[in-house]
Amino acid sequence: MTTLRFATPPRAALLRAALHRPRPPAPLSVPRITVEIARAVLPDDASYRRLCGATGDHPPITAPHLLAGSAHIAIVSHKAMPLPAMGLVHTDNVIVAHRPLEAGMPLSLRVHTEGHKSVRSGVTFDVHTEARLDGVVVWEEVSTYLSRAVKGTGGPRPAEPAPLRDLVVSVPWRLPPDLGRRYARASGDFNPIHLTAPTAKLFGFKRAIIHGMWTLARAAGQLQLSAPGRLTCTFRRPALLPSTVFFHADAAGRFEVRAARSGKLLLNGQSA
């Protein structure tokens, strides 16, 4: 087990991630890598709230993920990680907030990897995040990442869910071309696939794509979901920039985001 400790969130990890290109061993074993951050303060960030469509003065339920983002990068770019950081795909996310979040709340973070499994398209592993206030867990998250750097051995891909019916919300979101850059400034995630069409094309995308965590945060804002609460999702396909997508939700708290032109499912999830 490897443990890294920081007094504040680690910086300049994105460059290390770009340079971290190990050759995965056979058989593959993803070790437990832990990052501990002694102090991370939830910011009073009005621009982030506006980007996410959040109402009220409290940080969105997704906000602590921003504090943990550099810790995620520190983990996937660590020399002990056997998978290359660039090319990882965020496939699933689970957030549980146990109490209301307040701007200025001083949190300590513990982030660690937890196991791995082979799937049809490669291998997945989980990154767990715990945010504590005075030693008590107030917010936690599990982010699942996919690497296609190794050959998968899983079964057939599960069928996608059918479109939601009996909708209580059905609204278009228009995603402008600079949305990825605006969210990068708010989140600190300057992955080139989100910034411009030329930088995204270097990694095989036709155009820039928006961060999956923006889409999830925007969904939480659309639902006016605040802490305490639970928010889960599966990221199905990237949303291109610029584009128009439709957000749908039903009375049971299920939601989805679909491309306006093709109707393809981009994200689906559940709130509670």
Secondary structure, DSSP 8 states (H G I E B T S, - for coil): -EEEEESS---SHHHHHHH------SS-----EEEEEEEEE----HHHHHHHT--SSS--TTHHHHHHHHHHHHHHTSTT--S-STT-EEEEEEEEE-S---TT-EEEEEEEEEEEEEETTEEEEEEEEEEEETTEEEEEEEEEEEE-SS---------------SEEEEEEEEE-TTHHHHHHHHH----GGGT-HHHHHTTT-SS-B--HHHHHHHHHHHTT--SSEEEEEEE-S--BSSEEEEEEEETTSEEEEEETTT--EEEEEEE-
